Amino acid sequence: RRHGLDRPNILFICTDQQSRTAMGAARNPWVDTPHMDSLAAEGVRFTDAYCGSPVCGPSRACLLTGRMSHDHGVLVNGMTLRDGVENFGQLLQRGGYETAWSGRWHLPEPYPTQSTSPPGFECVLPDPFNHLPRRNLGASTDEPVTDAAITFLRRTHDRPFCLGVALCNPHDICYWIMDRDAPIPSGPLPELPANFRRDPQEPEFVQTARLRDHYGQENMATPDWSMQRWQAYLAEYYRLTHLVDVQIGRLLSALEQAGLEKDTVVVFTSDHGEGMAAHELVVKLNLYEPAASVPLLVRGPDIPQGETRSQLASGVDILPTLCDLAGVEIPSIAGESLLPAIADRGQDQGQGREFVVSQLYPDTQDLSLAGRMLRSRDHKYLCFNSGERPEMLFHLGDDPGECHNLALAPVSPAALGQHREWLKRWLRASADPFQSAPLN
């Protein structure tokens, strides 16, 4: 028994490409997410959670293993985990849990099925699943993924279970962006963010990424967009987020109907965020807040209700948190259990880790290109290993839109030096081979 919790069932829900602010609970008036909002109202919401890497495969590997990309081996989409790296299904299975998976996997196959179950999990999806159409994947797959998960929940369980449900939307926004004929929704359109315009002095590394035609290529579709088209993109993104919220509602209803709600901890997050028109960016593969941030909600027995935590959290914290819930020994990894912060409001008062790190490998054809994000309590530091102006530093309290790069200003030498030193310390401690481009 740890932190007041005693081997509960675990329902782990992960959406795809959902930014932290794409949720009503985050006070976004343009998106309708009643079921996510209910999780926040009945549990704990982390207000400063980040992905381990802002792209699907690497980030999912971080969620599953508690390790960073340079450690688990998945730097870009299409790669597989390094030999010997275990996921939380394997750890919980050995600890006596019944473990199952429904939905996206991406390591590297998009959807495992019953005949191709990933290690550590029974896959509850039927075998013909991979033959569904590629376009509009979320529209095609999220309902049957949820159906399979509900069938699992309705079984008789003679031991605690951990069920992972990985949904696709709002990832379908990628197809809308690339479709020049995609209709503009009727009705009021969301306002563009205050930080819509790009910084002409942004790092050359970021400027080059905007022009990549084989990875994150959706940004190539936007230069001739009108302001109305940008607003329509946000409206469609929020519509897709609502659609995935409907499936989450079905899962939560099935959990209640099966009589499992009071014995189950629900952990909800996303693999990474979405550009959301900040700095004239769409999709992922950048380290600005909308793409690097994720929602993180936890609800269940003995968990406080309707509270928030500002402790810095990372996708690599999912595995140790699930192990802690299950009473399973936590291996030596990058992540830390969030249960102390969840159970104790005092942990939120300036305590917790000093910073979290996210890793970026933006090009499948050149794995030498890399960037790092270090988010401290007040600031956010970005560093890249090539190009001019390779650093960015923002004070997020004063500049939540990341519009004023303090790395280019003489007013913050102490803060810049501190973040450079923190990153160097982290690189040494984690054996991360990243080396920045020459700094001024």
Secondary structure in CASP SS format (residue, H / E / C, confidence):
PFRMAT SS
TARGET T0000
AUTHOR 0000-0000-0000
METHOD secondary structure of the structure
MODEL  1
R C 1.00
R E 1.00
H C 1.00
G C 1.00
L E 1.00
D C 1.00
R C 1.00
P C 1.00
N E 1.00
I E 1.00
L E 1.00
F E 1.00
I E 1.00
C E 1.00
T E 1.00
D C 1.00
Q C 1.00
Q C 1.00
S C 1.00
R C 1.00
T C 1.00
A C 1.00
M C 1.00
G H 1.00
A H 1.00
A H 1.00
R C 1.00
N C 1.00
P C 1.00
W C 1.00
V C 1.00
D C 1.00
T C 1.00
P H 1.00
H H 1.00
M H 1.00
D H 1.00
S H 1.00
L H 1.00
A H 1.00
A H 1.00
E H 1.00
G C 1.00
V E 1.00
R E 1.00
F E 1.00
T C 1.00
D C 1.00
A E 1.00
Y E 1.00
C C 1.00
G C 1.00
S C 1.00
P C 1.00
V C 1.00
C H 1.00
G H 1.00
P H 1.00
S H 1.00
R H 1.00
A H 1.00
C H 1.00
L H 1.00
L H 1.00
T H 1.00
G C 1.00
R C 1.00
M C 1.00
S H 1.00
H H 1.00
D H 1.00
H H 1.00
G C 1.00
V C 1.00
L C 1.00
V C 1.00
N C 1.00
G C 1.00
M C 1.00
T C 1.00
L C 1.00
R C 1.00
D C 1.00
G C 1.00
V C 1.00
E C 1.00
N C 1.00
F H 1.00
G H 1.00
Q H 1.00
L H 1.00
L H 1.00
Q H 1.00
R H 1.00
G C 1.00
G C 1.00
Y C 1.00
E E 1.00
T E 1.00
A E 1.00
W E 1.00
S E 1.00
G E 1.00
R C 1.00
W C 1.00
H C 1.00
L C 1.00
P C 1.00
E C 1.00
P C 1.00
Y C 1.00
P C 1.00
T C 1.00
Q H 1.00
S H 1.00
T H 1.00
S C 1.00
P C 1.00
P C 1.00
G C 1.00
F C 1.00
E E 1.00
C E 1.00
V C 1.00
L C 1.00
P C 1.00
D H 1.00
P H 1.00
F H 1.00
N H 1.00
H H 1.00
L C 1.00
P C 1.00
R C 1.00
R C 1.00
N C 1.00
L H 1.00
G H 1.00
A H 1.00
S H 1.00
T H 1.00
D H 1.00
E H 1.00
P H 1.00
V H 1.00
T H 1.00
D H 1.00
A H 1.00
A H 1.00
I H 1.00
T H 1.00
F H 1.00
L H 1.00
R C 1.00
R C 1.00
T C 1.00
H C 1.00
D C 1.00
R C 1.00
P C 1.00
F E 1.00
C E 1.00
L E 1.00
G E 1.00
V E 1.00
A E 1.00
L C 1.00
C C 1.00
N C 1.00
P C 1.00
H C 1.00
D C 1.00
I H 1.00
C H 1.00
Y H 1.00
W H 1.00
I H 1.00
M H 1.00
D C 1.00
R C 1.00
D C 1.00
A C 1.00
P C 1.00
I C 1.00
P C 1.00
S C 1.00
G C 1.00
P C 1.00
L C 1.00
P C 1.00
E C 1.00
L C 1.00
P C 1.00
A C 1.00
N C 1.00
F C 1.00
R C 1.00
R C 1.00
D C 1.00
P C 1.00
Q C 1.00
E C 1.00
P C 1.00
E H 1.00
F H 1.00
V H 1.00
Q H 1.00
T H 1.00
A H 1.00
R C 1.00
L C 1.00
R C 1.00
D C 1.00
H C 1.00
Y C 1.00
G C 1.00
Q H 1.00
E H 1.00
N H 1.00
M H 1.00
A H 1.00
T C 1.00
P C 1.00
D C 1.00
W C 1.00
S C 1.00
M H 1.00
Q H 1.00
R H 1.00
W H 1.00
Q H 1.00
A H 1.00
Y H 1.00
L H 1.00
A H 1.00
E H 1.00
Y H 1.00
Y H 1.00
R H 1.00
L H 1.00
T H 1.00
H H 1.00
L H 1.00
V H 1.00
D H 1.00
V H 1.00
Q H 1.00
I H 1.00
G H 1.00
R H 1.00
L H 1.00
L H 1.00
S H 1.00
A H 1.00
L H 1.00
E H 1.00
Q H 1.00
A C 1.00
G C 1.00
L C 1.00
E H 1.00
K H 1.00
D H 1.00
T E 1.00
V E 1.00
V E 1.00
V E 1.00
F E 1.00
T E 1.00
S E 1.00
D C 1.00
H C 1.00
G C 1.00
E C 1.00
G C 1.00
M C 1.00
A C 1.00
A H 1.00
H H 1.00
E H 1.00
L C 1.00
V C 1.00
V C 1.00
K C 1.00
L C 1.00
N C 1.00
L C 1.00
Y C 1.00
E H 1.00
P H 1.00
A H 1.00
A H 1.00
S E 1.00
V C 1.00
P C 1.00
L E 1.00
L E 1.00
V E 1.00
R E 1.00
G C 1.00
P C 1.00
D C 1.00
I C 1.00
P C 1.00
Q C 1.00
G C 1.00
E E 1.00
T E 1.00
R E 1.00
S C 1.00
Q C 1.00
L C 1.00
A E 1.00
S E 1.00
G H 1.00
V H 1.00
D H 1.00
I H 1.00
L H 1.00
P H 1.00
T H 1.00
L H 1.00
C H 1.00
D H 1.00
L H 1.00
A H 1.00
G C 1.00
V C 1.00
E C 1.00
I C 1.00
P C 1.00
S C 1.00
I C 1.00
A C 1.00
G C 1.00
E C 1.00
S C 1.00
L C 1.00
L H 1.00
P H 1.00
A H 1.00
I H 1.00
A H 1.00
D C 1.00
R H 1.00
G H 1.00
Q H 1.00
D H 1.00
Q C 1.00
G C 1.00
Q C 1.00
G C 1.00
R C 1.00
E C 1.00
F E 1.00
V E 1.00
V E 1.00
S E 1.00
Q E 1.00
L E 1.00
Y C 1.00
P C 1.00
D C 1.00
T C 1.00
Q C 1.00
D C 1.00
L C 1.00
S C 1.00
L C 1.00
A C 1.00
G E 1.00
R E 1.00
M E 1.00
L E 1.00
R E 1.00
S E 1.00
R C 1.00
D C 1.00
H E 1.00
K E 1.00
Y E 1.00
L E 1.00
C E 1.00
F E 1.00
N C 1.00
S C 1.00
G C 1.00
E C 1.00
R C 1.00
P C 1.00
E E 1.00
M E 1.00
L E 1.00
F E 1.00
H E 1.00
L C 1.00
G C 1.00
D C 1.00
D C 1.00
P C 1.00
G C 1.00
E C 1.00
C C 1.00
H C 1.00
N C 1.00
L H 1.00
A H 1.00
L H 1.00
A C 1.00
P C 1.00
V C 1.00
S C 1.00
P H 1.00
A H 1.00
A H 1.00
L H 1.00
G H 1.00
Q H 1.00
H H 1.00
R H 1.00
E H 1.00
W H 1.00
L H 1.00
K H 1.00
R H 1.00
W H 1.00
L H 1.00
R H 1.00
A H 1.00
S H 1.00
A C 1.00
D C 1.00
P C 1.00
F C 1.00
Q C 1.00
S C 1.00
A C 1.00
P C 1.00
L C 1.00
N C 1.00
END
